[in-house]
Amino acid sequence: MAAGTLFLFISSLRSGVSLEKARTVALTTMVFFQFYQAGNCRSESRSLFSMHPISNPLLFFSMIAAFFAQLAVIYVPVLQWVFRTEPITVLEWGKIAMVTSTIIVAVEMDKWIRRRRRTEFHGP
């Protein structure tokens, strides 16, 4: 998560955007890594894709509220001033989505390996 966040922060700066914009990209990257990780942590062994998204309604609705709070921090002028953020573009959103979704792939691979090992050692 740290590597992905730093990667997008540094690549944003190198692309010529302001420090505030690069910070906004980094903040949003961290937030989305945490969203995905919260979903991943619902089970140590079951795949994220095998669980119903609303099986934990408190988590589900909390994540929706946090998503809208993040949007407000990015796009509401008074909150932009307070948090020193800038609006991010569709391309930046796409980069954030691509980088942060890697946590799902990594955790799903880990869960798959753990399930295989458990089956090998304990039988089906």
MOPAC internal coordinates of N, CA, C and O (Angstrom, degrees):
PM7 1SCF
backbone

  N    0.0000 0     0.00 0     0.00 0    0    0    0
  C    1.4493 1     0.00 0     0.00 0    1    0    0
  C    1.5333 1   109.40 1     0.00 0    2    1    0
  O    1.2310 1   121.08 1   137.38 1    3    2    1
  N    1.3132 1   115.53 1   -42.62 1    3    2    1
  C    1.4685 1   119.09 1   179.61 1    5    3    2
  C    1.5267 1   110.51 1   -64.09 1    6    5    3
  O    1.2310 1   120.59 1   137.38 1    7    6    5
  N    1.3329 1   116.48 1   -42.62 1    7    6    5
  C    1.4635 1   120.18 1  -179.04 1    9    7    6
  C    1.5307 1   110.90 1   -63.14 1   10    9    7
  O    1.2310 1   120.14 1   136.94 1   11   10    9
  N    1.3177 1   117.34 1   -43.06 1   11   10    9
  C    1.4637 1   120.56 1   178.96 1   13   11   10
  C    1.5166 1   112.20 1   -64.43 1   14   13   11
  O    1.2310 1   120.84 1   139.23 1   15   14   13
  N    1.3333 1   116.00 1   -40.77 1   15   14   13
  C    1.4603 1   120.55 1   179.42 1   17   15   14
  C    1.5264 1   110.37 1   -65.46 1   18   17   15
  O    1.2310 1   120.55 1   132.72 1   19   18   17
  N    1.3214 1   116.55 1   -47.28 1   19   18   17
  C    1.4692 1   120.06 1   179.01 1   21   19   18
  C    1.5210 1   111.72 1   -63.85 1   22   21   19
  O    1.2310 1   120.93 1   140.86 1   23   22   21
  N    1.3375 1   115.83 1   -39.14 1   23   22   21
  C    1.4646 1   119.63 1   177.89 1   25   23   22
  C    1.5261 1   111.15 1   -57.54 1   26   25   23
  O    1.2310 1   120.16 1   130.39 1   27   26   25
  N    1.3261 1   117.31 1   -49.61 1   27   26   25
  C    1.4640 1   120.02 1  -178.54 1   29   27   26
  C    1.5270 1   111.67 1   -69.22 1   30   29   27
  O    1.2310 1   119.84 1   144.31 1   31   30   29
  N    1.3300 1   117.91 1   -35.69 1   31   30   29
  C    1.4609 1   121.02 1   177.29 1   33   31   30
  C    1.5293 1   110.31 1   -62.29 1   34   33   31
  O    1.2310 1   120.35 1   129.27 1   35   34   33
  N    1.3224 1   116.94 1   -50.73 1   35   34   33
  C    1.4665 1   121.18 1  -178.06 1   37   35   34
  C    1.5228 1   111.32 1   -66.99 1   38   37   35
  O    1.2310 1   120.31 1   138.28 1   39   38   37
  N    1.3366 1   117.00 1   -41.72 1   39   38   37
  C    1.4687 1   118.36 1   179.68 1   41   39   38
  C    1.5261 1   111.05 1   -67.29 1   42   41   39
  O    1.2310 1   120.14 1   148.10 1   43   42   41
  N    1.3362 1   117.34 1   -31.90 1   43   42   41
  C    1.4680 1   119.73 1   175.77 1   45   43   42
  C    1.5274 1   110.28 1   -65.35 1   46   45   43
  O    1.2310 1   120.70 1   133.80 1   47   46   45
  N    1.3248 1   116.26 1   -46.20 1   47   46   45
  C    1.4712 1   119.61 1   178.72 1   49   47   46
  C    1.5273 1   111.30 1   -60.83 1   50   49   47
  O    1.2310 1   121.10 1   137.45 1   51   50   49
  N    1.3236 1   115.51 1   -42.55 1   51   50   49
  C    1.4713 1   119.53 1  -179.69 1   53   51   50
  C    1.5212 1   112.44 1   -66.80 1   54   53   51
  O    1.2310 1   120.32 1   156.59 1   55   54   53
  N    1.3285 1   117.00 1   -23.41 1   55   54   53
  C    1.4663 1   119.38 1   178.84 1   57   55   54
  C    1.5321 1   111.56 1   -79.63 1   58   57   55
  O    1.2310 1   120.72 1   173.27 1   59   58   57
  N    1.3334 1   116.23 1    -6.73 1   59   58   57
  C    1.4607 1   119.57 1   174.66 1   61   59   58
  C    1.5141 1   116.12 1    99.97 1   62   61   59
  O    1.2310 1   119.84 1  -172.01 1   63   62   61
  N    1.3386 1   117.92 1     7.99 1   63   62   61
  C    1.4595 1   118.94 1   179.26 1   65   63   62
  C    1.5299 1   109.51 1   -78.53 1   66   65   63
  O    1.2310 1   121.00 1   -12.50 1   67   66   65
  N    1.3125 1   115.70 1   167.50 1   67   66   65
  C    1.4613 1   120.84 1   179.24 1   69   67   66
  C    1.5244 1   111.04 1   -68.88 1   70   69   67
  O    1.2310 1   120.76 1   -18.23 1   71   70   69
  N    1.3120 1   116.16 1   161.77 1   71   70   69
  C    1.4563 1   121.18 1   176.37 1   73   71   70
  C    1.5250 1   110.47 1   -60.44 1   74   73   71
  O    1.2310 1   120.26 1   141.01 1   75   74   73
  N    1.3438 1   117.12 1   -38.99 1   75   74   73
  C    1.4647 1   120.66 1   179.21 1   77   75   74
  C    1.5209 1   111.49 1   -62.70 1   78   77   75
  O    1.2310 1   120.79 1   139.73 1   79   78   77
  N    1.3365 1   116.10 1   -40.27 1   79   78   77
  C    1.4718 1   119.79 1   178.96 1   81   79   78
  C    1.5234 1   110.02 1   -66.34 1   82   81   79
  O    1.2310 1   120.19 1   136.49 1   83   82   81
  N    1.3305 1   117.24 1   -43.51 1   83   82   81
  C    1.4615 1   120.64 1   179.19 1   85   83   82
  C    1.5268 1   110.45 1   -62.82 1   86   85   83
  O    1.2310 1   120.27 1   141.94 1   87   86   85
  N    1.3267 1   117.09 1   -38.06 1   87   86   85
  C    1.4653 1   120.54 1   176.81 1   89   87   86
  C    1.5234 1   110.93 1   -65.65 1   90   89   87
  O    1.2310 1   120.61 1   140.72 1   91   90   89
  N    1.3236 1   116.44 1   -39.28 1   91   90   89
  C    1.4634 1   120.75 1   178.54 1   93   91   90
  C    1.5218 1   110.22 1   -62.42 1   94   93   91
  O    1.2310 1   120.47 1   136.55 1   95   94   93
  N    1.3240 1   116.70 1   -43.45 1   95   94   93
  C    1.4704 1   120.98 1   177.19 1   97   95   94
  C    1.5240 1   109.91 1   -61.59 1   98   97   95
  O    1.2310 1   120.27 1   136.22 1   99   98   97
  N    1.3233 1   117.08 1   -43.78 1   99   98   97
  C    1.4709 1   120.78 1  -179.90 1  101   99   98
  C    1.5261 1   110.93 1   -64.69 1  102  101   99
  O    1.2310 1   120.19 1   135.12 1  103  102  101
  N    1.3210 1   117.24 1   -44.88 1  103  102  101
  C    1.4622 1   121.06 1   179.03 1  105  103  102
  C    1.5267 1   110.70 1   -59.87 1  106  105  103
  O    1.2310 1   120.63 1   133.15 1  107  106  105
  N    1.3077 1   116.39 1   -46.85 1  107  106  105
  C    1.4610 1   121.10 1  -179.12 1  109  107  106
  C    1.5234 1   110.68 1   -65.15 1  110  109  107
  O    1.2310 1   120.39 1   143.45 1  111  110  109
  N    1.3144 1   116.86 1   -36.55 1  111  110  109
  C    1.4651 1   121.15 1   176.61 1  113  111  110
  C    1.5252 1   110.13 1   -61.82 1  114  113  111
  O    1.2310 1   120.25 1   133.11 1  115  114  113
  N    1.3189 1   117.14 1   -46.89 1  115  114  113
  C    1.4677 1   120.35 1   178.90 1  117  115  114
  C    1.5291 1   111.20 1   -61.41 1  118  117  115
  O    1.2310 1   120.93 1   137.39 1  119  118  117
  N    1.3218 1   115.82 1   -42.61 1  119  118  117
  C    1.4655 1   119.90 1  -179.68 1  121  119  118
  C    1.5202 1   110.39 1   -61.67 1  122  121  119
  O    1.2310 1   119.81 1   135.97 1  123  122  121
  N    1.3298 1   117.97 1   -44.03 1  123  122  121
  C    1.4616 1   119.92 1  -178.04 1  125  123  122
  C    1.5249 1   112.15 1   -72.29 1  126  125  123
  O    1.2310 1   119.84 1   145.93 1  127  126  125
  N    1.3256 1   117.91 1   -34.07 1  127  126  125
  C    1.4640 1   118.99 1   171.99 1  129  127  126
  C    1.5241 1   109.46 1   -57.67 1  130  129  127
  O    1.2310 1   120.13 1   136.94 1  131  130  129
  N    1.3204 1   117.36 1   -43.06 1  131  130  129
  C    1.4629 1   121.15 1  -179.42 1  133  131  130
  C    1.5258 1   111.86 1   -67.36 1  134  133  131
  O    1.2310 1   119.93 1   143.10 1  135  134  133
  N    1.3317 1   117.74 1   -36.90 1  135  134  133
  C    1.4689 1   120.32 1   175.37 1  137  135  134
  C    1.5247 1   109.92 1   -57.95 1  138  137  135
  O    1.2310 1   121.17 1   127.57 1  139  138  137
  N    1.3243 1   115.36 1   -52.43 1  139  138  137
  C    1.4564 1   119.64 1  -177.89 1  141  139  138
  C    1.5243 1   111.46 1   -63.52 1  142  141  139
  O    1.2310 1   120.65 1   139.77 1  143  142  141
  N    1.3347 1   116.35 1   -40.23 1  143  142  141
  C    1.4534 1   119.51 1  -179.23 1  145  143  142
  C    1.5297 1   111.32 1   -66.63 1  146  145  143
  O    1.2310 1   120.00 1   143.77 1  147  146  145
  N    1.3060 1   117.61 1   -36.23 1  147  146  145
  C    1.4721 1   120.55 1   176.37 1  149  147  146
  C    1.5213 1   110.02 1   -60.52 1  150  149  147
  O    1.2310 1   120.27 1   138.64 1  151  150  149
  N    1.3165 1   117.10 1   -41.36 1  151  150  149
  C    1.4646 1   120.45 1   176.22 1  153  151  150
  C    1.5116 1   111.80 1   -65.86 1  154  153  151
  O    1.2310 1   120.57 1   138.35 1  155  154  153
  N    1.3299 1   116.52 1   -41.65 1  155  154  153
  C    1.4636 1   121.16 1   178.93 1  157  155  154
  C    1.5214 1   112.11 1   -61.53 1  158  157  155
  O    1.2310 1   120.14 1   142.20 1  159  158  157
  N    1.3026 1   117.33 1   -37.80 1  159  158  157
  C    1.4687 1   122.46 1  -173.53 1  161  159  158
  C    1.5194 1   113.77 1   -77.73 1  162  161  159
  O    1.2310 1   119.91 1   178.33 1  163  162  161
  N    1.2901 1   117.78 1    -1.67 1  163  162  161
  C    1.4581 1   119.60 1   179.55 1  165  163  162
  C    1.5225 1   111.67 1   -64.04 1  166  165  163
  O    1.2310 1   120.07 1   157.22 1  167  166  165
  N    1.3227 1   117.48 1   -22.78 1  167  166  165
  C    1.4598 1   122.00 1   176.13 1  169  167  166
  C    1.5188 1   108.48 1  -150.71 1  170  169  167
  O    1.2310 1   121.03 1   -39.82 1  171  170  169
  N    1.3373 1   115.63 1   140.18 1  171  170  169
  C    1.4637 1   119.54 1   177.78 1  173  171  170
  C    1.5209 1   112.38 1   -78.83 1  174  173  171
  O    1.2310 1   120.27 1   161.71 1  175  174  173
  N    1.3255 1   117.10 1   -18.29 1  175  174  173
  C    1.4617 1   119.05 1  -175.47 1  177  175  174
  C    1.5244 1   113.85 1  -124.95 1  178  177  175
  O    1.2310 1   119.99 1   144.72 1  179  178  177
  N    1.3260 1   117.62 1   -35.28 1  179  178  177
  C    1.4694 1   119.84 1  -178.36 1  181  179  178
  C    1.5199 1   110.92 1   -74.96 1  182  181  179
  O    1.2310 1   121.51 1   -35.77 1  183  182  181
  N    1.3196 1   114.72 1   144.23 1  183  182  181
  C    1.4538 1   120.53 1   177.59 1  185  183  182
  C    1.5240 1   110.55 1   -66.57 1  186  185  183
  O    1.2310 1   121.25 1   -36.40 1  187  186  185
  N    1.2977 1   115.21 1   143.60 1  187  186  185
  C    1.4630 1   121.93 1   174.85 1  189  187  186
  C    1.5253 1   110.31 1   -54.79 1  190  189  187
  O    1.2310 1   120.68 1   144.49 1  191  190  189
  N    1.3278 1   116.30 1   -35.51 1  191  190  189
  C    1.4512 1   121.55 1  -175.68 1  193  191  190
  C    1.5244 1   113.37 1   -78.16 1  194  193  191
  O    1.2310 1   120.19 1   168.98 1  195  194  193
  N    1.3446 1   117.25 1   -11.02 1  195  194  193
  C    1.4584 1   119.90 1   179.27 1  197  195  194
  C    1.5272 1   112.42 1   -95.11 1  198  197  195
  O    1.2310 1   120.69 1   176.64 1  199  198  197
  N    1.3302 1   116.28 1    -3.36 1  199  198  197
  C    1.4624 1   120.56 1  -178.30 1  201  199  198
  C    1.5240 1   110.54 1  -105.81 1  202  201  199
  O    1.2310 1   120.87 1   -38.85 1  203  202  201
  N    1.3118 1   115.94 1   141.15 1  203  202  201
  C    1.4645 1   121.03 1   177.46 1  205  203  202
  C    1.5262 1   108.50 1   -70.01 1  206  205  203
  O    1.2310 1   119.88 1   -46.25 1  207  206  205
  N    1.3397 1   117.83 1   133.75 1  207  206  205
  C    1.4691 1   119.62 1  -176.26 1  209  207  206
  C    1.5245 1   114.43 1   -60.96 1  210  209  207
  O    1.2310 1   119.97 1   154.46 1  211  210  209
  N    1.3266 1   117.65 1   -25.54 1  211  210  209
  C    1.4627 1   119.35 1  -176.82 1  213  211  210
  C    1.5316 1   110.91 1  -103.65 1  214  213  211
  O    1.2310 1   120.13 1  -163.28 1  215  214  213
  N    1.3406 1   117.37 1    16.72 1  215  214  213
  C    1.4656 1   118.74 1   176.86 1  217  215  214
  C    1.5288 1   110.90 1   -65.86 1  218  217  215
  O    1.2310 1   120.56 1   157.81 1  219  218  217
  N    1.3048 1   116.53 1   -22.19 1  219  218  217
  C    1.4669 1   122.01 1   172.19 1  221  219  218
  C    1.5304 1   106.35 1  -121.73 1  222  221  219
  O    1.2310 1   119.95 1   -94.24 1  223  222  221
  N    1.3268 1   117.70 1    85.76 1  223  222  221
  C    1.4654 1   120.25 1  -173.26 1  225  223  222
  C    1.5313 1   113.52 1   -62.10 1  226  225  223
  O    1.2310 1   120.04 1   146.01 1  227  226  225
  N    1.3177 1   117.52 1   -33.99 1  227  226  225
  C    1.4609 1   119.74 1   179.41 1  229  227  226
  C    1.5296 1   110.28 1   -62.93 1  230  229  227
  O    1.2310 1   120.39 1   134.02 1  231  230  229
  N    1.3147 1   116.86 1   -45.98 1  231  230  229
  C    1.4707 1   120.59 1   177.49 1  233  231  230
  C    1.5216 1   110.39 1   -63.28 1  234  233  231
  O    1.2310 1   120.46 1   133.69 1  235  234  233
  N    1.3189 1   116.73 1   -46.31 1  235  234  233
  C    1.4640 1   121.37 1  -177.24 1  237  235  234
  C    1.5331 1   111.37 1   -57.89 1  238  237  235
  O    1.2310 1   120.55 1   128.95 1  239  238  237
  N    1.3213 1   116.55 1   -51.05 1  239  238  237
  C    1.4644 1   119.28 1  -177.44 1  241  239  238
  C    1.5291 1   112.64 1   -73.75 1  242  241  239
  O    1.2310 1   120.52 1   151.71 1  243  242  241
  N    1.3168 1   116.61 1   -28.29 1  243  242  241
  C    1.4639 1   119.85 1   174.06 1  245  243  242
  C    1.5247 1   110.72 1   -65.39 1  246  245  243
  O    1.2310 1   120.75 1   140.59 1  247  246  245
  N    1.3239 1   116.17 1   -39.41 1  247  246  245
  C    1.4655 1   120.17 1   179.07 1  249  247  246
  C    1.5291 1   110.78 1   -67.78 1  250  249  247
  O    1.2310 1   120.28 1   142.06 1  251  250  249
  N    1.3161 1   117.08 1   -37.94 1  251  250  249
  C    1.4680 1   119.64 1   176.40 1  253  251  250
  C    1.5256 1   109.92 1   -63.15 1  254  253  251
  O    1.2310 1   120.32 1   135.71 1  255  254  253
  N    1.3233 1   116.99 1   -44.29 1  255  254  253
  C    1.4655 1   120.75 1   178.52 1  257  255  254
  C    1.5315 1   110.67 1   -62.35 1  258  257  255
  O    1.2310 1   120.44 1   137.62 1  259  258  257
  N    1.3219 1   116.76 1   -42.38 1  259  258  257
  C    1.4708 1   120.53 1   179.16 1  261  259  258
  C    1.5260 1   111.20 1   -64.94 1  262  261  259
  O    1.2310 1   120.53 1   143.28 1  263  262  261
  N    1.3271 1   116.59 1   -36.72 1  263  262  261
  C    1.4657 1   120.43 1   177.89 1  265  263  262
  C    1.5304 1   110.33 1   -62.07 1  266  265  263
  O    1.2310 1   120.66 1   133.38 1  267  266  265
  N    1.3270 1   116.34 1   -46.62 1  267  266  265
  C    1.4606 1   119.04 1   179.39 1  269  267  266
  C    1.5239 1   111.68 1   -67.74 1  270  269  267
  O    1.2310 1   120.08 1   146.69 1  271  270  269
  N    1.3143 1   117.45 1   -33.31 1  271  270  269
  C    1.4665 1   120.38 1   175.16 1  273  271  270
  C    1.5290 1   110.17 1   -63.97 1  274  273  271
  O    1.2310 1   120.62 1   139.30 1  275  274  273
  N    1.3365 1   116.42 1   -40.70 1  275  274  273
  C    1.4698 1   119.90 1   177.83 1  277  275  274
  C    1.5257 1   110.63 1   -64.11 1  278  277  275
  O    1.2310 1   120.33 1   137.13 1  279  278  277
  N    1.3187 1   116.98 1   -42.87 1  279  278  277
  C    1.4683 1   119.79 1   177.07 1  281  279  278
  C    1.5222 1   110.81 1   -60.54 1  282  281  279
  O    1.2310 1   120.42 1   139.27 1  283  282  281
  N    1.3225 1   116.79 1   -40.73 1  283  282  281
  C    1.4684 1   120.49 1   179.40 1  285  283  282
  C    1.5186 1   110.61 1   -62.98 1  286  285  283
  O    1.2310 1   119.94 1   136.69 1  287  286  285
  N    1.3213 1   117.73 1   -43.31 1  287  286  285
  C    1.4651 1   121.33 1   179.56 1  289  287  286
  C    1.5262 1   110.66 1   -61.66 1  290  289  287
  O    1.2310 1   120.55 1   147.40 1  291  290  289
  N    1.3131 1   116.56 1   -32.60 1  291  290  289
  C    1.4638 1   120.34 1  -177.97 1  293  291  290
  C    1.5288 1   112.36 1   -83.44 1  294  293  291
  O    1.2310 1   119.74 1   143.16 1  295  294  293
  N    1.3314 1   118.10 1   -36.84 1  295  294  293
  C    1.4596 1   120.06 1  -168.59 1  297  295  294
  C    1.5255 1   116.50 1  -115.06 1  298  297  295
  O    1.2310 1   118.69 1   166.52 1  299  298  297
  N    1.3192 1   120.11 1   -13.48 1  299  298  297
  C    1.4649 1   121.44 1   179.10 1  301  299  298
  C    1.5352 1   108.23 1   -88.23 1  302  301  299
  O    1.2310 1   120.21 1   -60.45 1  303  302  301
  N    1.3342 1   117.21 1   119.55 1  303  302  301
  C    1.4721 1   120.22 1  -172.42 1  305  303  302
  C    1.5249 1   115.72 1   -51.82 1  306  305  303
  O    1.2310 1   119.54 1   135.22 1  307  306  305
  N    1.3231 1   118.49 1   -44.78 1  307  306  305
  C    1.4651 1   118.91 1  -178.54 1  309  307  306
  C    1.5291 1   110.70 1   -65.06 1  310  309  307
  O    1.2310 1   120.05 1   143.58 1  311  310  309
  N    1.3310 1   117.51 1   -36.42 1  311  310  309
  C    1.4604 1   120.42 1   177.49 1  313  311  310
  C    1.5287 1   111.44 1   -73.75 1  314  313  311
  O    1.2310 1   120.55 1   147.99 1  315  314  313
  N    1.3382 1   116.56 1   -32.01 1  315  314  313
  C    1.4602 1   119.24 1   173.57 1  317  315  314
  C    1.5286 1   109.84 1   -60.03 1  318  317  315
  O    1.2310 1   120.70 1   139.39 1  319  318  317
  N    1.3219 1   116.26 1   -40.61 1  319  318  317
  C    1.4526 1   120.75 1   179.93 1  321  319  318
  C    1.5350 1   110.73 1   -67.08 1  322  321  319
  O    1.2310 1   120.51 1   135.54 1  323  322  321
  N    1.3239 1   116.63 1   -44.46 1  323  322  321
  C    1.4682 1   121.08 1  -178.92 1  325  323  322
  C    1.5288 1   111.12 1   -64.70 1  326  325  323
  O    1.2310 1   120.55 1   133.55 1  327  326  325
  N    1.3399 1   116.56 1   -46.45 1  327  326  325
  C    1.4656 1   120.74 1  -175.17 1  329  327  326
  C    1.5277 1   113.15 1   -93.87 1  330  329  327
  O    1.2310 1   120.57 1   176.31 1  331  330  329
  N    1.3293 1   116.52 1    -3.69 1  331  330  329
  C    1.4695 1   122.60 1  -179.82 1  333  331  330
  C    1.5295 1   111.29 1    57.08 1  334  333  331
  O    1.2310 1   121.73 1  -129.77 1  335  334  333
  N    1.3224 1   114.29 1    50.23 1  335  334  333
  C    1.4606 1   121.04 1   178.51 1  337  335  334
  C    1.5210 1   109.46 1  -108.51 1  338  337  335
  O    1.2310 1   121.56 1   -12.76 1  339  338  337
  N    1.3137 1   114.61 1   167.24 1  339  338  337
  C    1.4637 1   122.38 1   174.64 1  341  339  338
  C    1.5175 1   108.46 1  -133.64 1  342  341  339
  O    1.2310 1   120.29 1   -27.88 1  343  342  341
  N    1.3274 1   117.06 1   152.12 1  343  342  341
  C    1.4690 1   119.40 1   177.94 1  345  343  342
  C    1.5285 1   110.61 1   -60.23 1  346  345  343
  O    1.2310 1   120.99 1   -35.53 1  347  346  345
  N    1.3289 1   115.72 1   144.47 1  347  346  345
  C    1.4603 1   119.11 1   176.92 1  349  347  346
  C    1.5220 1   109.52 1  -109.59 1  350  349  347
  O    1.2310 1   121.33 1   -27.39 1  351  350  349
  N    1.3099 1   115.06 1   152.61 1  351  350  349
  C    1.4612 1   121.88 1  -174.25 1  353  351  350
  C    1.5268 1   111.65 1   -85.59 1  354  353  351
  O    1.2310 1   120.89 1   -10.72 1  355  354  353
  N    1.3055 1   115.90 1   169.28 1  355  354  353
  C    1.4682 1   121.80 1   176.94 1  357  355  354
  C    1.5283 1   109.77 1   -60.36 1  358  357  355
  O    1.2310 1   120.18 1   139.44 1  359  358  357
  N    1.3303 1   117.27 1   -40.56 1  359  358  357
  C    1.4630 1   120.75 1   178.41 1  361  359  358
  C    1.5307 1   110.73 1   -61.60 1  362  361  359
  O    1.2310 1   120.36 1   137.50 1  363  362  361
  N    1.3250 1   116.92 1   -42.50 1  363  362  361
  C    1.4625 1   120.53 1   177.96 1  365  363  362
  C    1.5244 1   111.14 1   -64.96 1  366  365  363
  O    1.2310 1   120.10 1   140.22 1  367  366  365
  N    1.3295 1   117.41 1   -39.78 1  367  366  365
  C    1.4649 1   121.21 1   175.47 1  369  367  366
  C    1.5321 1   109.65 1   -59.76 1  370  369  367
  O    1.2310 1   120.70 1   137.83 1  371  370  369
  N    1.3194 1   116.27 1   -42.17 1  371  370  369
  C    1.4687 1   120.37 1   179.26 1  373  371  370
  C    1.5176 1   112.17 1   -61.89 1  374  373  371
  O    1.2310 1   120.56 1   136.61 1  375  374  373
  N    1.3317 1   116.54 1   -43.39 1  375  374  373
  C    1.4637 1   120.33 1   177.82 1  377  375  374
  C    1.5286 1   110.71 1   -63.09 1  378  377  375
  O    1.2310 1   120.98 1   137.23 1  379  378  377
  N    1.3131 1   115.73 1   -42.77 1  379  378  377
  C    1.4730 1   120.00 1   178.39 1  381  379  378
  C    1.5226 1   109.91 1   -60.85 1  382  381  379
  O    1.2310 1   120.13 1   134.77 1  383  382  381
  N    1.3242 1   117.36 1   -45.23 1  383  382  381
  C    1.4705 1   120.94 1  -179.74 1  385  383  382
  C    1.5289 1   111.14 1   -61.89 1  386  385  383
  O    1.2310 1   120.58 1   137.66 1  387  386  385
  N    1.3234 1   116.50 1   -42.34 1  387  386  385
  C    1.4678 1   119.56 1  -179.29 1  389  387  386
  C    1.5256 1   111.50 1   -65.35 1  390  389  387
  O    1.2310 1   120.34 1   133.79 1  391  390  389
  N    1.3168 1   116.96 1   -46.21 1  391  390  389
  C    1.4630 1   120.22 1  -177.34 1  393  391  390
  C    1.5249 1   111.13 1   -68.95 1  394  393  391
  O    1.2310 1   120.14 1   135.12 1  395  394  393
  N    1.3211 1   117.35 1   -44.88 1  395  394  393
  C    1.4673 1   119.18 1  -175.51 1  397  395  394
  C    1.5233 1   112.82 1   -72.21 1  398  397  395
  O    1.2310 1   119.78 1   153.54 1  399  398  397
  N    1.3109 1   118.03 1   -26.46 1  399  398  397
  C    1.4670 1   119.48 1   178.64 1  401  399  398
  C    1.5232 1   111.87 1   -68.94 1  402  401  399
  O    1.2310 1   119.77 1   166.59 1  403  402  401
  N    1.3281 1   118.04 1   -13.41 1  403  402  401
  C    1.4655 1   120.23 1   177.40 1  405  403  402
  C    1.5214 1   111.62 1   -62.50 1  406  405  403
  O    1.2310 1   119.77 1   153.04 1  407  406  405
  N    1.3292 1   118.05 1   -26.96 1  407  406  405
  C    1.4617 1   120.61 1   178.74 1  409  407  406
  C    1.5290 1   110.59 1   -65.87 1  410  409  407
  O    1.2310 1   120.69 1   146.45 1  411  410  409
  N    1.3196 1   116.29 1   -33.55 1  411  410  409
  C    1.4705 1   119.46 1   177.15 1  413  411  410
  C    1.5221 1   109.49 1   -65.75 1  414  413  411
  O    1.2310 1   120.35 1   133.84 1  415  414  413
  N    1.3208 1   116.94 1   -46.16 1  415  414  413
  C    1.4624 1   121.00 1  -179.86 1  417  415  414
  C    1.5278 1   110.07 1   -60.98 1  418  417  415
  O    1.2310 1   120.19 1   133.41 1  419  418  417
  N    1.3217 1   117.23 1   -46.59 1  419  418  417
  C    1.4695 1   120.92 1  -178.34 1  421  419  418
  C    1.5239 1   111.59 1   -62.09 1  422  421  419
  O    1.2310 1   120.03 1   133.44 1  423  422  421
  N    1.3118 1   117.54 1   -46.56 1  423  422  421
  C    1.4667 1   120.50 1  -177.72 1  425  423  422
  C    1.5268 1   110.54 1   -70.29 1  426  425  423
  O    1.2310 1   119.77 1   141.64 1  427  426  425
  N    1.3241 1   118.04 1   -38.36 1  427  426  425
  C    1.4671 1   119.80 1   177.89 1  429  427  426
  C    1.5268 1   110.56 1   -63.36 1  430  429  427
  O    1.2310 1   119.96 1   140.90 1  431  430  429
  N    1.3315 1   117.67 1   -39.10 1  431  430  429
  C    1.4622 1   120.43 1   176.98 1  433  431  430
  C    1.5323 1   110.27 1   -64.38 1  434  433  431
  O    1.2310 1   120.35 1   137.60 1  435  434  433
  N    1.3181 1   116.94 1   -42.40 1  435  434  433
  C    1.4619 1   121.41 1   178.17 1  437  435  434
  C    1.5296 1   110.60 1   -61.36 1  438  437  435
  O    1.2310 1   120.10 1   134.64 1  439  438  437
  N    1.3180 1   117.42 1   -45.36 1  439  438  437
  C    1.4655 1   120.63 1   179.24 1  441  439  438
  C    1.5235 1   110.98 1   -63.07 1  442  441  439
  O    1.2310 1   120.34 1   139.54 1  443  442  441
  N    1.3203 1   116.95 1   -40.46 1  443  442  441
  C    1.4652 1   121.34 1   179.85 1  445  443  442
  C    1.5302 1   110.24 1   -62.39 1  446  445  443
  O    1.2310 1   120.73 1   135.13 1  447  446  445
  N    1.3373 1   116.22 1   -44.87 1  447  446  445
  C    1.4723 1   120.88 1   178.91 1  449  447  446
  C    1.5201 1   110.26 1   -62.55 1  450  449  447
  O    1.2310 1   120.14 1   136.45 1  451  450  449
  N    1.3275 1   117.33 1   -43.55 1  451  450  449
  C    1.4664 1   120.86 1   179.24 1  453  451  450
  C    1.5383 1   111.49 1   -62.43 1  454  453  451
  O    1.2310 1   120.66 1   139.01 1  455  454  453
  N    1.3383 1   116.35 1   -40.99 1  455  454  453
  C    1.4739 1   119.28 1   178.86 1  457  455  454
  C    1.5236 1   110.30 1   -64.32 1  458  457  455
  O    1.2310 1   119.94 1   138.70 1  459  458  457
  N    1.3188 1   117.71 1   -41.30 1  459  458  457
  C    1.4775 1   121.80 1   179.45 1  461  459  458
  C    1.5137 1   111.05 1   -63.82 1  462  461  459
  O    1.2310 1   120.62 1   135.20 1  463  462  461
  N    1.3302 1   116.41 1   -44.80 1  463  462  461
  C    1.4656 1   120.02 1   179.87 1  465  463  462
  C    1.5263 1   111.01 1   -63.14 1  466  465  463
  O    1.2310 1   120.77 1   137.87 1  467  466  465
  N    1.3166 1   116.14 1   -42.13 1  467  466  465
  C    1.4627 1   120.35 1   179.50 1  469  467  466
  C    1.5329 1   110.14 1   -61.65 1  470  469  467
  O    1.2310 1   120.22 1   138.28 1  471  470  469
  N    1.3215 1   117.19 1   -41.72 1  471  470  469
  C    1.4661 1   121.85 1   179.30 1  473  471  470
  C    1.5256 1   110.59 1   -66.62 1  474  473  471
  O    1.2310 1   120.22 1   139.21 1  475  474  473
  N    1.3547 1   117.18 1   -40.79 1  475  474  473
  C    1.4532 1   120.47 1  -179.87 1  477  475  474
  C    1.5233 1   112.02 1   -64.43 1  478  477  475
  O    1.2310 1   120.46 1   140.54 1  479  478  477
  N    1.3307 1   116.73 1   -39.46 1  479  478  477
  C    1.4562 1   120.67 1  -176.71 1  481  479  478
  C    1.5208 1   113.54 1   -84.73 1  482  481  479
  O    1.2310 1   119.80 1   150.82 1  483  482  481
  N    1.3095 1   117.99 1   -29.18 1  483  482  481
  C    1.4578 1   121.06 1  -174.89 1  485  483  482
  C    1.5209 1   113.69 1  -115.07 1  486  485  483
  O    1.2310 1   119.91 1   178.37 1  487  486  485
  N    1.2961 1   117.78 1    -1.63 1  487  486  485
  C    1.4551 1   120.31 1  -178.23 1  489  487  486
  C    1.5243 1   111.14 1    80.05 1  490  489  487
  O    1.2310 1   120.08 1    -8.81 1  491  490  489
  N    1.3407 1   117.45 1   171.19 1  491  490  489
  C    1.4677 1   120.31 1  -176.12 1  493  491  490
  C    1.4717 1   115.44 1   -67.28 1  494  493  491
  O    1.2310 1   120.10 1   180.00 1  495  494  493

